[in-house]
Amino acid sequence: MRFAVSGAALDDPPVRRRVGFAAALTVSMAVGPLTVYSLTALGPLVVADLGLSGARFGFLATLVFVVAALLSGVAGAAVDRFGTRAPLLAVYLTAGSALAALAVARSYEWLLVAVAVSGVAQSLANPVTNQLIAEQVPEGRRGALTGVKQGGVQLSQIFAGLAVGDRRGGRDGAALRTPGAAVSAPDDGQVDRTGRVRSRAGAAHRRPVPARLRAPDRRVATGHQRAHHDLRAP
């Protein structure tokens, strides 16, 4: 889809094509960082289940951006050499692979793999989308479209927070937790009398517990027993 033809004449495409092109560029920018933003949204659960220190968990975000920064130059050269089609396909393949690795992760090493692959996707996304704009959009319209597609990074943050954030719903208020690095199911821990669910790693997370499962308050029970005894006393 070219917006410009030979000479100074401009071929103004239909609005639907322009919107579709902008949406495709925005999604291409959003899929790369989705893994690290999903991991951030699940941070407390991941830290508790894998027993990670704050430094080890923080290194995951550091790694993804270090990989992206180091490979950005190489990614730009690849776009110049191979064009836009193959690098754009690589963006989606690496982003999907990173999300898949996060979904099956059961150890810190798997998380390192997931965020490193996510960094590769991010390094490719900017060069390939910028090149597409340069090739397909005439001068005078490139800046606005570039700004729109850059918003995909923020949309990725919003989507990750809504999709995998710690939600509470249902009768027992169980949390929705999707990636395998976080606890695979909310009932794999023990519920204690204070309403906390203890995971396999031994960490406790606050969970509402139905009233029928809570142990009765000993002080209230003792008071009722004492009053009953006084009524029966001669």
C-alpha positions as CSV (number, residue, x, y, z in Angstrom):
1,M,0.0,0.0,0.0
2,R,1.8,3.1,-1.2
3,F,0.5,6.5,-0.4
4,A,2.7,8.2,-3.0
5,V,3.1,7.6,-6.7
6,S,5.6,8.9,-9.2
7,G,6.3,12.6,-9.3
8,A,4.7,15.1,-7.0
9,A,1.2,13.6,-7.3
10,L,-0.2,12.0,-4.2
11,D,-2.5,9.0,-4.2
12,D,-4.8,9.5,-1.2
13,P,-5.9,6.1,-0.1
14,P,-9.3,5.4,1.5
15,V,-9.8,6.1,5.1
16,R,-10.2,2.5,5.9
17,R,-6.8,1.6,4.5
18,R,-5.1,4.4,6.4
19,V,-6.7,3.3,9.6
20,G,-5.8,-0.3,9.0
21,F,-2.2,0.6,8.2
22,A,-2.0,2.7,11.4
23,A,-3.5,-0.1,13.5
24,A,-1.1,-2.6,12.1
25,L,1.9,-0.4,13.0
26,T,0.5,0.2,16.5
27,V,0.0,-3.5,17.1
28,S,3.5,-4.2,15.8
29,M,4.9,-1.8,18.4
30,A,2.7,-3.3,21.2
31,V,3.5,-7.0,20.9
32,G,7.2,-6.6,21.7
33,P,7.0,-5.3,25.3
34,L,3.9,-7.2,26.2
35,T,5.9,-9.9,27.9
36,V,7.8,-7.7,30.3
37,Y,4.7,-5.6,31.1
38,S,2.7,-8.8,31.8
39,L,5.5,-10.0,34.1
40,T,5.5,-6.6,35.9
41,A,1.7,-6.9,36.5
42,L,2.3,-10.3,38.1
43,G,5.4,-9.2,40.0
44,P,4.2,-9.9,43.6
45,L,3.0,-13.3,42.7
46,V,6.1,-14.3,40.7
47,V,8.4,-13.1,43.5
48,A,6.5,-15.1,46.1
49,D,6.1,-18.3,44.1
50,L,9.7,-18.4,42.9
51,G,11.3,-17.0,46.1
52,L,13.0,-14.2,44.2
53,S,14.7,-11.2,45.7
54,G,13.9,-7.7,44.6
55,A,17.3,-7.5,42.8
56,R,16.7,-10.7,40.8
57,F,13.2,-9.7,39.8
58,G,14.4,-6.2,38.8
59,F,17.2,-7.7,36.7
60,L,14.5,-9.2,34.4
61,A,13.4,-5.7,33.3
62,T,17.0,-4.6,33.0
63,L,17.8,-7.6,30.7
64,V,15.0,-7.0,28.3
65,F,16.0,-3.4,27.7
66,V,19.7,-4.1,27.5
67,V,19.0,-6.8,24.8
68,A,16.8,-4.3,22.9
69,A,19.4,-1.6,23.1
70,L,22.3,-3.8,22.0
71,L,20.4,-5.3,19.1
72,S,18.8,-2.1,17.8
73,G,21.6,-1.3,15.4
74,V,21.8,-4.8,14.1
75,A,18.0,-4.8,13.6
76,G,18.1,-1.6,11.7
77,A,20.8,-3.0,9.4
78,A,18.6,-6.1,8.9
79,V,15.7,-4.0,7.8
80,D,17.9,-2.2,5.3
81,R,19.2,-5.5,3.9
82,F,16.1,-7.7,3.9
83,G,13.3,-5.1,3.6
84,T,10.3,-4.9,5.8
85,R,8.4,-8.1,5.4
86,A,10.8,-10.6,7.0
87,P,11.7,-8.3,9.9
88,L,8.1,-7.6,10.6
89,L,7.3,-11.3,10.6
90,A,10.3,-11.8,13.0
91,V,8.7,-9.2,15.4
92,Y,5.6,-11.3,15.8
93,L,7.4,-14.6,16.0
94,T,9.8,-13.5,18.7
95,A,7.0,-11.7,20.6
96,G,4.9,-14.8,20.5
97,S,7.8,-17.0,21.5
98,A,8.5,-14.7,24.5
99,L,4.9,-14.9,25.7
100,A,4.9,-18.7,25.3
101,A,8.1,-19.0,27.3
102,L,6.5,-16.8,30.1
103,A,3.4,-18.9,30.1
104,V,5.2,-22.2,30.7
105,A,7.9,-20.8,33.0
106,R,8.5,-22.7,36.2
107,S,11.9,-21.3,37.0
108,Y,13.9,-18.1,37.0
109,E,16.0,-19.3,34.1
110,W,12.8,-19.6,31.9
111,L,11.9,-16.0,32.8
112,L,15.4,-14.9,31.7
113,V,14.8,-16.6,28.3
114,A,11.4,-15.0,27.9
115,V,12.5,-11.5,28.6
116,A,15.6,-11.8,26.4
117,V,13.5,-13.0,23.4
118,S,11.1,-10.1,24.2
119,G,14.1,-7.7,23.9
120,V,14.8,-9.1,20.4
121,A,11.2,-8.3,19.3
122,Q,11.5,-4.7,20.7
123,S,14.8,-4.1,18.9
124,L,13.1,-4.9,15.6
125,A,9.8,-3.2,16.1
126,N,11.0,0.4,15.8
127,P,13.3,0.1,12.7
128,V,10.7,-1.9,10.7
129,T,7.7,0.3,11.5
130,N,9.7,3.5,10.8
131,Q,10.9,2.1,7.5
132,L,7.3,1.2,6.5
133,I,6.2,4.7,7.2
134,A,9.1,6.1,5.2
135,E,8.3,3.8,2.2
136,Q,4.5,4.1,2.3
137,V,3.6,7.5,3.6
138,P,4.3,10.8,1.8
139,E,6.2,13.7,3.5
140,G,3.9,15.8,5.6
141,R,2.0,12.9,7.0
142,R,4.7,10.8,8.5
143,G,5.0,12.6,11.9
144,A,1.4,12.1,12.9
145,L,1.5,8.4,12.0
146,T,4.8,7.9,13.8
147,G,3.2,9.3,16.9
148,V,0.2,7.1,16.6
149,K,2.2,3.9,16.2
150,Q,4.5,4.8,19.2
151,G,1.4,4.8,21.3
152,G,1.4,1.0,20.9
153,V,3.9,0.8,23.7
154,Q,1.5,2.5,26.2
155,L,-1.4,0.4,24.9
156,S,0.7,-2.7,25.7
157,Q,1.0,-1.5,29.3
158,I,-2.7,-0.9,29.6
159,F,-3.6,-4.3,28.1
160,A,-1.1,-6.2,30.3
161,G,-2.5,-4.5,33.4
162,L,-6.1,-5.3,32.5
163,A,-5.5,-8.8,31.2
164,V,-3.2,-10.3,33.8
165,G,-3.5,-8.0,36.7
166,D,-4.6,-9.3,40.1
167,R,-8.4,-9.3,39.8
168,R,-10.9,-10.6,42.4
169,G,-14.2,-12.0,41.6
170,G,-16.6,-14.8,42.4
171,R,-17.7,-16.0,45.8
172,D,-14.3,-16.8,47.1
173,G,-12.5,-13.9,45.6
174,A,-9.9,-16.0,43.8
175,A,-7.3,-14.1,41.9
176,L,-6.9,-14.4,38.1
177,R,-3.3,-15.5,37.5
178,T,-2.3,-16.6,34.0
179,P,1.4,-17.1,33.4
180,G,2.8,-20.4,34.6
181,A,5.5,-18.6,36.6
182,A,2.8,-17.4,39.0
183,V,0.9,-20.0,40.9
184,S,-1.0,-22.2,38.4
185,A,-4.2,-22.4,40.5
186,P,-5.5,-20.5,43.5
187,D,-6.4,-23.7,45.4
188,D,-2.9,-25.2,45.5
189,G,-2.1,-23.6,48.9
190,Q,-3.5,-23.9,52.4
191,V,-6.0,-21.4,53.7
192,D,-5.2,-20.4,57.3
193,R,-7.6,-18.8,59.8
194,T,-6.5,-15.3,59.1
195,G,-7.7,-15.6,55.5
196,R,-4.3,-16.0,53.8
197,V,-3.5,-18.4,51.1
198,R,0.0,-20.0,51.5
199,S,1.6,-21.0,48.2
200,R,4.1,-23.8,47.6
201,A,6.9,-21.3,48.2
202,G,5.5,-20.6,51.7
203,A,4.6,-17.0,51.0
204,A,1.3,-15.6,52.0
205,H,-1.1,-13.6,49.9
206,R,-4.2,-11.9,51.2
207,R,-7.3,-13.7,50.0
208,P,-10.9,-13.2,51.1
209,V,-12.2,-16.4,52.6
210,P,-16.0,-17.3,52.6
211,A,-17.6,-16.9,55.9
212,R,-18.5,-20.6,56.0
213,L,-14.8,-21.6,55.8
214,R,-13.6,-19.2,58.6
215,A,-12.9,-20.7,62.0
216,P,-15.2,-19.2,64.7
217,D,-13.7,-16.6,67.0
218,R,-12.7,-18.4,70.2
219,R,-13.6,-15.4,72.3
220,V,-17.2,-15.3,71.0
221,A,-17.6,-19.0,71.3
222,T,-16.3,-19.0,74.9
223,G,-18.8,-16.2,75.8
224,H,-21.7,-18.1,74.4
225,Q,-20.7,-21.2,76.3
226,R,-20.3,-19.3,79.6
227,A,-23.8,-17.7,79.2
228,H,-25.3,-21.1,78.5
229,H,-23.7,-22.5,81.6
230,D,-25.0,-19.7,83.7
231,L,-28.6,-20.3,82.5
232,R,-28.4,-23.9,83.4
233,A,-26.8,-23.4,86.8
234,P,-29.3,-23.9,89.8
